[in-house]
Amino acid sequence: MELRLLPAPADGPASHCCFCSMQCGIELVQEENGIAIRPSQRFPVATGRLCQKGLNAHQHVLHPSRVLKPLARQAPKGCAPAWREAGWDEALDAIAGRIRDIQARYGRDAVGVYGGGSLTNEVCYLLGKFARVALGTRYIDYNGRYCMSSAAAAAVRAFGADRGLTMPLSEIPNARYLILAGTNLAECQPTMMPYLLEAKKNGAVVVAIDPRKTPTAKSADVHVRIYPGMDAVFVSGLLHVIVEERLYDERFVRERTLGFEALAEAVRPYTPRRVFEITGIPEEVVVGIARGFAKAPTGIVLTARGVEQQVNGVDNTLHYINLCLVTGKIGRPGCGFGAITGQANGQGGREHGQKADQLPGYRSIEDPAARAHVARVWGVPEEDIPGKGVSAYEMLRKIDDGEIRALFVMGSNPVVSSPNSSVVERSLRKLDLLVVVDLFETETAREADWLLPANAFLETEGTLTNLEGRVFQRAQAVKRPPGVKADYEILCELAERLGKGAYFRYRTPEDIFNELREASRGGVADYGGITYERLRKEKGVFWPCPSEDHPGTPIMFADRFAHPDGKARIIPVEPKRPAETADADFPIVLTTGRLGAHYLSGAQTRRSEALVRKAPEPFVEIHPRLAERLGLKRDSRLRLTTRRGSAVFGYRITDAIHPGVVFVPFHWGDELSVNRLTNDALSPVSRMPEFKICAVRVEREDGSEAEDGRGRGEGGG
């Protein structure tokens, strides 16, 4: 297979990297040995840089194992699939017929849809409409539930609206104090680091809060090596100092917020001494950070999965938001709060209908006015739009319980990305019908009855929304391989066969986007004033943008917050225990995360030779104290055992990790999948699983068990 280049846009990059939420611009260059990727200077976000993933982003597109024709399963479930190639008409006829049979027998909600945060806005929107109009099911959710749901829930509660960053990246260099909590930019969003380094050059103090001394933490002025699950206690200590020393912004708190008094009372017991006794973080560190952030003229707080992927992730995020609100550091230059979106279109993916409880424009599916508006745009009776469903993991559980009998998966690999993933694998084998649309036979696609070829990012025209809330257009850079349909065409043709084709008449992605604009108009995430023409001309527009003459909104909440009264909510947080804590049987805490060379479940990056050379397999990051107790040798391997399973990995000894914690990256499947071990306890608010904390027993392969390694948190600068 070779890439057939299309003419590049005259006024923008040829395409955008398919990986993280920075969405860096790329150019495709024809070289003697094939196509190469170079950073584009024609997109303002990444300052003309690319990371190692971006420079190799085309390799998986050319991989020989790529699926290029519809494949029908020829082997029983649970066995390695033997595939038979089929034509599109045969495949779509068979799938539609099977869906009709299942729904006739078990009801409309017997079919579920599982989407992804790397799809374009157009496909995300269409997938939500397909579920609710073509299938008539309430059961749709997506893999962003595992990524942004806790931060989103916190932002909606505090601000009345959720946009990943409340300010553009260009404001980071204007901040004089930055707090990075549970985020490893240097590996997860490498091209964001220049903004951070510029801020430091301008005199900013950078604080990193993380159990590991990541490459990001190494670049910080202060690293607080926190024990997992202690964020709310630590931030309570910061807020205690700010309140007791009257370092808060009295005017901002009085005029633009509600709830300060309740917060002041809630943090009163969390003196620096008490925080030290609970977490091990020295008192002077707590006091120094509190005073530094409060007294700085400008400041930004950034969080990510480290604090969010917990059963208490919403509370953790709310508390970090409280730091911005009580000090008045939001809604003005050099200030703001940001939850760093993980996936390529993690922001847009949650705005337009993939989430179980949302309609386009970030509208609640339970709001009668929202339902009426979207029903008018779709041309359907309001009562025909189903109610809200359940979160991604709960939907997979409903398969295990027999309530959902068919699942349509597009752009996701839940067998690798879900917690306690052996249960997910077992569940998928129970389905009467599993349809997967993907580039490869992923661990999830291996269980499918039908595997349909998807578009690679270079072959897809559409819009995405990056971590800033900047909507931009990604051009189609290469021709699709012969016989591969556009993702939106698959949905439209299936809708036709299900008798709903009249609602899915689109000739181009721009047609879909124009309908999305109307469906979102007046919503929190209002795209009404954004057009393809504007996106080409302006290199992106920040939502909300209610009209074509509106400039967009780079800085959110400059004058008012999105609650009806215009005021933010300062919400008290009472620190709670994780769902699972270390004990005598499982004395260490396991946490997971990313590596710089890989992305999500590794479905793409594990098919890039250059990236696999950098990180061929997962490993356990282990502190020297624990390694010494285990008596590790050069050829040893480590067995990790949790209440859900056991797995064996190689290891790396480093004092960069908390002594009572081990870390394993999650980009691999099968016996190398750490998510076979992780905890599927869910946040009561966001339904986010607790990926970041589970109790684990660590042993050498010959059975030498680690002693109690819980320890206290440690901090310092």
NUKELO-303803 format. One record per residue (C-alpha): residue in one letter; x, y, z. Coordinates in steps of 0.05 Angstrom, whole numbers, padded with zeros to 5 digits, always signed. Layout:
N
AXYZ ...
END
This chain:
717
M+00000+00000+00000 E+00025+00070-00016 L-00001+00139+00000 R-00029+00179-00058 L-00022+00252-00039 L-00076+00303-00051 P-00059+00377-00062 A-00045+00410+00005 P-00088+00470+00026 A-00059+00536+00004 D-00072+00569+00072 G-00060+00514+00123 P-00024+00449+00141 A-00032+00387+00098 S-00062+00352+00159 H-00058+00347+00234 C-00025+00293+00277 C-00075+00239+00298 F-00051+00231+00369 C-00056+00278+00428 S-00101+00338+00439 M-00049+00388+00415 Q-00066+00368+00344 C-00002+00395+00315 G-00001+00414+00242 I+00038+00368+00195 E+00064+00370+00124 L+00074+00309+00080 V+00139+00307+00041 Q+00153+00260-00017 E+00223+00231-00007 E+00263+00178-00044 N+00241+00123+00004 G+00169+00145+00009 I+00128+00196+00048 A+00157+00232+00109 I+00123+00278+00159 R+00150+00347+00177 P+00123+00398+00226 S+00079+00452+00196 Q+00092+00525+00208 R+00020+00541+00186 F-00018+00524+00249 P-00010+00567+00311 V-00016+00516+00366 A+00048+00475+00369 T+00097+00530+00350 G+00122+00490+00290 R+00143+00428+00328 L+00127+00354+00328 C+00142+00299+00378 Q+00166+00229+00362 K+00095+00204+00353 G+00077+00260+00305 L+00139+00249+00263 N+00120+00176+00254 A+00045+00184+00251 H+00039+00158+00180 Q+00073+00091+00193 H+00011+00056+00219 V-00029+00081+00159 L+00017+00040+00114 H+00021-00021+00158 P+00011-00087+00121 S-00039-00113+00172 R-00087-00056+00158 V-00159-00077+00144 L-00180-00055+00074 K-00244-00096+00062 P-00303-00117+00105 L-00287-00182+00142 A-00336-00234+00166 R-00319-00279+00225 Q-00310-00352+00207 A-00293-00381+00276 P-00330-00390+00342 K-00325-00335+00394 G-00266-00342+00440 C-00223-00372+00384 A-00174-00336+00340 P-00218-00308+00284 A-00213-00336+00214 W-00237-00280+00170 R-00274-00282+00103 E-00272-00221+00058 A-00340-00194+00038 G-00368-00139-00004 W-00398-00077+00027 D-00469-00093+00007 E-00465-00162+00037 A-00434-00135+00101 L-00482-00077+00112 D-00543-00119+00093 A-00523-00173+00142 I-00509-00124+00198 A-00574-00086+00189 G-00614-00150+00185 R-00583-00177+00248 I-00596-00111+00285 R-00669-00112+00263 D-00677-00184+00288 I-00645-00169+00355 Q-00686-00107+00367 A-00750-00142+00346 R-00736-00197+00397 Y-00705-00158+00455 G-00724-00085+00445 R-00689-00023+00417 D-00643-00017+00478 A-00614-00086+00464 V-00565-00052+00417 G-00509-00006+00442 V-00459+00041+00409 Y-00388+00052+00434 G-00351+00112+00403 G-00284+00145+00409 G-00250+00211+00425 S-00206+00209+00363 L-00263+00213+00313 T-00278+00279+00278 N-00333+00324+00305 E-00375+00305+00245 V-00370+00231+00259 C-00379+00240+00335 Y-00443+00280+00321 L-00467+00230+00270 L-00454+00171+00316 G-00498+00202+00369 K-00552+00215+00319 F-00545+00145+00290 A-00555+00114+00359 R-00616+00156+00376 V-00650+00161+00308 A-00629+00101+00266 L-00625+00052+00324 G-00671+00086+00374 T-00627+00063+00432 R-00609+00099+00496 Y-00543+00061+00500 I-00487+00102+00472 D-00423+00123+00506 Y-00349+00129+00487 N-00278+00120+00510 G-00273+00192+00533 R-00311+00168+00595 Y-00243+00139+00615 C-00208+00204+00601 M-00244+00269+00614 S-00308+00253+00651 S-00285+00273+00721 A-00256+00339+00699 A-00318+00353+00657 A-00365+00339+00715 A-00324+00384+00760 A-00322+00442+00710 V-00397+00438+00698 R-00409+00441+00773 A-00361+00498+00786 F-00365+00540+00723 G-00430+00517+00690 A-00391+00496+00628 D-00335+00448+00611 R-00281+00468+00562 G-00214+00434+00574 L-00174+00499+00581 T-00209+00563+00601 M-00154+00601+00564 P-00112+00590+00502 L-00043+00560+00508 S-00013+00627+00490 E-00031+00651+00560 I+00015+00601+00595 P+00078+00643+00585 N+00041+00701+00619 A+00030+00661+00683 R+00077+00673+00740 Y+00057+00611+00779 L+00037+00544+00749 I+00011+00483+00786 L+00012+00418+00747 A-00026+00363+00782 G-00024+00292+00756 T-00002+00313+00687 N+00060+00291+00650 L+00063+00340+00592 A+00133+00322+00570 E+00110+00252+00549 C+00035+00261+00537 Q+00034+00330+00503 P+00108+00343+00487 T+00095+00402+00441 M+00061+00438+00499 M+00127+00440+00538 P+00154+00501+00500 Y+00097+00542+00530 L+00118+00519+00599 L+00191+00532+00587 E+00176+00602+00561 A+00136+00615+00625 K+00197+00594+00666 K+00241+00639+00624 N+00194+00696+00641 G+00203+00682+00715 A+00146+00634+00730 V+00149+00583+00787 V+00127+00514+00765 V+00101+00462+00815 A+00090+00389+00794 I+00047+00344+00838 D+00058+00271+00820 P+00077+00205+00853 R+00132+00199+00800 K+00188+00246+00782 T+00167+00247+00709 P+00205+00286+00656 T+00154+00341+00669 A+00168+00340+00744 K+00242+00344+00730 S+00231+00410+00694 A+00191+00439+00752 D+00218+00483+00807 V+00182+00443+00860 H+00162+00369+00856 V+00112+00344+00907 R+00118+00268+00907 I+00048+00254+00930 Y+00020+00186+00950 P-00038+00167+00904 G-00106+00188+00932 M-00079+00245+00975 D-00094+00304+00928 A-00156+00328+00965 V-00118+00329+01031 F-00060+00366+01001 V-00103+00419+00967 S-00144+00427+01031 G-00078+00446+01064 L-00063+00498+01010 L-00133+00528+01017 H-00127+00528+01093 V-00065+00572+01088 I-00097+00618+01036 V-00160+00627+01079 E-00125+00634+01146 E-00075+00684+01120 R-00128+00722+01081 L-00091+00712+01016 Y-00154+00703+00976 D-00183+00755+00928 E-00239+00784+00971 R-00270+00825+00915 F-00271+00768+00864 V-00298+00719+00916 R-00353+00768+00937 E-00374+00790+00867 R-00364+00729+00824 T-00372+00667+00867 L-00417+00631+00916 G-00397+00582+00971 F-00333+00611+01000 E-00356+00608+01072 A-00372+00534+01068 L-00304+00521+01037 A-00268+00561+01091 E-00302+00519+01144 A-00287+00454+01108 V-00212+00467+01102 R-00204+00495+01173 P-00180+00428+01202 Y-00127+00417+01148 T-00069+00455+01178 P-00001+00445+01146 R+00017+00402+01207 R-00043+00357+01197 V-00029+00351+01122 F+00042+00329+01138 E+00016+00277+01188 I-00031+00248+01135 T+00011+00254+01072 G+00083+00263+01093 I+00088+00328+01052 P+00129+00377+01094 E+00093+00436+01124 E+00139+00486+01092 V+00123+00458+01023 V+00048+00466+01036 V+00057+00537+01061 G+00106+00557+01007 I+00061+00534+00950 A-00001+00565+00980 R+00032+00633+00990 G+00067+00630+00923 F+00005+00616+00882 A-00039+00665+00920 K+00010+00722+00918 A+00031+00714+00845 P-00001+00766+00800 T-00022+00712+00750 G-00028+00637+00756 I-00054+00575+00722 V-00073+00506+00749 L-00070+00447+00701 T-00095+00377+00719 A-00098+00311+00681 R-00113+00237+00691 G-00069+00229+00752 V-00120+00265+00796 E-00181+00251+00753 Q-00180+00175+00743 Q-00202+00161+00814 V-00269+00149+00847 N-00256+00216+00880 G-00232+00248+00816 V-00289+00299+00812 D-00274+00323+00883 N-00200+00326+00868 T-00212+00369+00807 L-00262+00413+00842 H-00210+00428+00896 Y-00158+00448+00845 I-00211+00493+00812 N-00223+00523+00881 L-00151+00547+00882 C-00165+00588+00819 L-00231+00615+00844 V-00211+00637+00914 T-00150+00674+00886 G-00187+00705+00827 K-00141+00672+00777 I-00190+00659+00721 G-00222+00698+00665 R-00163+00744+00653 P-00095+00742+00617 G-00044+00695+00647 C-00096+00660+00690 G-00141+00600+00685 F-00157+00528+00700 G-00145+00472+00650 A-00158+00397+00648 I-00109+00372+00596 T-00150+00333+00545 G-00118+00266+00527 Q-00146+00245+00460 A-00141+00278+00393 N-00213+00301+00395 G-00228+00288+00467 Q-00259+00357+00474 G-00303+00356+00412 G-00318+00282+00424 R-00356+00298+00488 E-00394+00358+00462 H-00439+00332+00408 G-00476+00270+00430 Q-00430+00211+00444 K-00439+00214+00519 A-00498+00176+00548 D-00529+00238+00578 Q-00516+00291+00525 L-00543+00319+00461 P-00504+00364+00412 G-00478+00430+00439 Y-00464+00399+00507 R-00538+00398+00522 S-00569+00352+00573 I-00611+00297+00543 E-00659+00305+00601 D-00672+00379+00588 P-00740+00386+00552 A-00718+00450+00516 A-00654+00416+00492 R-00692+00356+00468 A-00742+00399+00431 H-00687+00440+00397 V-00648+00379+00373 A-00713+00344+00352 R-00729+00403+00307 V-00660+00401+00276 W-00665+00326+00265 G-00736+00329+00240 V-00761+00276+00290 P-00814+00278+00345 E-00783+00298+00411 E-00812+00237+00445 D-00775+00192+00396 I-00707+00213+00424 P-00689+00162+00477 G-00671+00182+00548 K-00601+00178+00578 G-00564+00112+00580 V-00505+00091+00623 S-00430+00103+00623 A-00381+00064+00579 Y-00361+00012+00631 E-00432+00004+00656 M-00454-00009+00585 L-00402-00064+00579 R-00428-00093+00644 K-00498-00094+00615 I-00471-00138+00560 D-00445-00186+00613 D-00514-00185+00646 G-00549-00200+00580 E-00586-00134+00574 I-00547-00111+00513 R-00543-00163+00457 A-00509-00124+00401 L-00454-00072+00402 F-00428-00025+00347 V-00357-00001+00362 M-00324+00055+00323 G-00255+00083+00338 S-00243+00049+00404 N-00209-00013+00435 P-00245-00025+00502 V-00213-00094+00512 V-00147-00058+00526 S-00171+00009+00552 S-00222-00014+00603 P-00207-00031+00676 N-00213-00103+00698 S-00210-00117+00624 S-00216-00193+00628 V-00289-00181+00646 V-00297-00138+00584 E-00267-00191+00539 R-00314-00243+00569 S-00373-00197+00559 L-00360-00184+00486 R-00359-00259+00472 K-00431-00263+00498 L-00458-00215+00445 D-00504-00239+00390 L-00472-00186+00345 L-00408-00146+00351 V-00390-00098+00296 V-00323-00062+00299 V-00300-00006+00252 D-00225+00000+00257 L-00160+00002+00218 F-00134-00063+00248 E-00154-00128+00281 T-00147-00099+00350 E-00158-00138+00414 T-00231-00116+00411 A-00238-00129+00336 R-00213-00200+00348 E-00280-00214+00382 A-00322-00183+00326 D-00372-00217+00280 W-00359-00162+00229 L-00296-00120+00222 L-00305-00061+00176 P-00247-00019+00150 A-00241+00051+00179 N-00209+00113+00151 A-00140+00133+00172 F-00132+00204+00196 L-00096+00225+00132 E-00155+00202+00091 T-00208+00240+00132 E-00235+00309+00122 G-00270+00341+00181 T-00264+00385+00242 L-00234+00372+00311 T-00231+00412+00375 N-00165+00414+00411 L-00151+00420+00485 E-00160+00496+00483 G-00230+00492+00455 R-00203+00514+00387 V-00245+00484+00331 F-00204+00474+00267 Q-00210+00438+00201 R-00167+00379+00183 A-00161+00371+00108 Q-00159+00304+00073 A-00086+00294+00055 V-00086+00228+00017 K-00136+00188-00023 R-00172+00131+00012 P-00151+00061-00010 P-00197+00031-00063 G-00259+00002-00032 V-00253+00037+00036 K-00313+00079+00053 A-00312+00143+00094 D-00333+00131+00166 Y-00395+00175+00158 E-00415+00137+00095 I-00417+00072+00135 L-00465+00103+00185 C-00508+00134+00131 E-00513+00069+00091 L-00530+00029+00153 A-00584+00080+00171 E-00613+00071+00101 R-00618-00004+00111 L-00651+00007+00179 G-00705+00049+00146 K-00679+00116+00171 G-00640+00139+00111 A-00682+00202+00102 Y-00649+00230+00164 F-00578+00216+00139 R-00573+00250+00071 Y-00504+00281+00070 R-00458+00290+00011 T-00397+00317+00048 P-00370+00325+00118 E-00386+00399+00112 D-00460+00382+00104 I-00456+00344+00170 F-00419+00402+00204 N-00471+00452+00182 E-00525+00410+00215 L-00481+00403+00277 R-00477+00479+00279 E-00552+00484+00282 A-00559+00428+00333 S-00508+00462+00378 R-00535+00533+00369 G-00553+00563+00435 G-00520+00507+00474 V-00461+00512+00521 A-00414+00489+00466 D-00443+00535+00413 Y-00413+00524+00344 G-00468+00564+00309 G-00422+00618+00282 I-00366+00571+00259 T-00362+00554+00185 Y-00312+00515+00144 E-00295+00580+00109 R-00278+00614+00175 L-00237+00555+00198 R-00195+00555+00135 K-00184+00630+00140 E-00173+00638+00215 K-00136+00573+00231 G-00188+00556+00283 V-00243+00589+00323 F-00254+00582+00399 W-00324+00562+00421 P-00372+00589+00444 C-00383+00626+00378 P-00457+00640+00370 S-00456+00679+00305 E-00413+00687+00243 D-00393+00757+00263 H-00373+00734+00333 P-00297+00729+00343 G-00300+00666+00385 T-00280+00661+00459 P-00206+00647+00472 I-00212+00666+00546 M-00273+00638+00582 F-00310+00671+00640 A-00281+00741+00631 D-00346+00774+00653 R-00391+00718+00679 F-00392+00643+00689 A-00441+00597+00653 H-00489+00587+00712 P-00554+00626+00703 D-00535+00678+00755 G-00465+00686+00724 K-00429+00664+00787 A-00381+00607+00798 R-00393+00555+00852 I-00338+00545+00903 I-00354+00474+00926 P-00326+00447+00992 V-00291+00380+00988 E-00284+00330+01045 P-00225+00284+01029 K-00246+00212+01021 R-00209+00146+01017 P-00198+00112+00950 A-00241+00052+00932 E-00183+00006+00948 T-00125+00019+00995 A-00061-00020+01008 D-00064-00072+01063 A-00026-00132+01089 D-00046-00176+01030 F-00036-00123+00976 P+00014-00075+01008 I+00035-00032+00947 V-00005+00016+00904 L-00006+00006+00829 T-00015+00066+00784 T-00015+00069+00708 G-00001+00119+00653 R+00028+00135+00586 L+00097+00133+00553 G+00122+00184+00504 A+00128+00133+00447 H+00056+00107+00452 Y-00016+00129+00451 L-00078+00100+00485 S-00086+00025+00474 G-00027+00024+00426 A-00069+00001+00367 Q-00034+00052+00322 T+00033+00063+00356 R+00048-00011+00365 R+00044-00014+00289 S+00098+00039+00280 E+00166+00006+00275 A+00203+00069+00298 L+00160+00076+00361 V+00162+00002+00379 R+00238+00005+00378 K+00235+00060+00431 A+00185+00023+00475 P+00177-00051+00456 E+00139-00074+00518 P+00112-00051+00585 F+00152-00052+00649 V+00144-00041+00723 E+00175+00023+00751 I+00198+00005+00821 H+00234+00043+00877 P+00303+00018+00899 R+00278+00003+00970 L+00225-00044+00945 A+00272-00075+00894 E+00322-00088+00949 R+00270-00122+00993 L+00252-00167+00934 G+00324-00184+00919 L+00316-00169+00846 K+00369-00196+00799 R+00387-00178+00727 D+00344-00232+00697 S+00286-00226+00746 R+00215-00209+00726 L+00160-00183+00770 R+00092-00213+00782 L+00038-00162+00800 T-00025-00190+00832 T-00088-00152+00849 R-00157-00175+00869 R-00174-00180+00795 G-00116-00217+00765 S-00041-00227+00757 A+00010-00208+00704 V+00085-00212+00695 F+00129-00155+00670 G+00201-00133+00666 Y+00223-00077+00712 R+00262-00013+00718 I+00291+00009+00785 T+00286+00084+00797 D+00283+00131+00856 A+00238+00175+00813 I+00176+00138+00840 H+00145+00140+00909 P+00171+00082+00951 G+00102+00053+00963 V+00080+00056+00890 V+00094+00018+00826 F+00078+00044+00756 V+00062+00006+00692 P+00044+00037+00624 F-00022+00013+00594 H-00010+00012+00518 W-00009-00064+00509 G-00060-00119+00505 D-00067-00193+00522 E-00018-00218+00575 L+00019-00151+00574 S-00044-00111+00592 V-00040-00078+00660 N-00114-00063+00655 R-00128-00136+00671 L-00107-00115+00741 T-00137-00045+00749 N-00198-00029+00792 D-00266-00021+00759 A-00295+00018+00817 L-00330+00080+00788 S-00337+00152+00810 P-00408+00162+00837 V-00412+00226+00796 S-00372+00219+00731 R-00372+00143+00728 M-00297+00146+00716 P-00261+00082+00735 E-00205+00085+00787 F-00148+00069+00740 K-00096+00106+00781 I-00103+00069+00847 C-00107-00004+00863 A-00075-00047+00916 V-00023-00097+00889 R+00023-00151+00913 V+00092-00149+00881 E+00133-00213+00877 R+00193-00240+00841 E+00175-00296+00795 D+00205-00345+00845 G+00154-00320+00897 S+00194-00271+00940 E+00141-00223+00965 A+00149-00149+00980 E+00139-00128+01052 D+00090-00075+01070 G+00109-00017+01025 R+00053+00032+01037 G+00094+00086+01070 R+00072+00157+01075 G+00071+00208+01020 E+00134+00247+01009 G+00143+00317+00981 G+00196+00368+00970 G+00227+00416+00922 
END
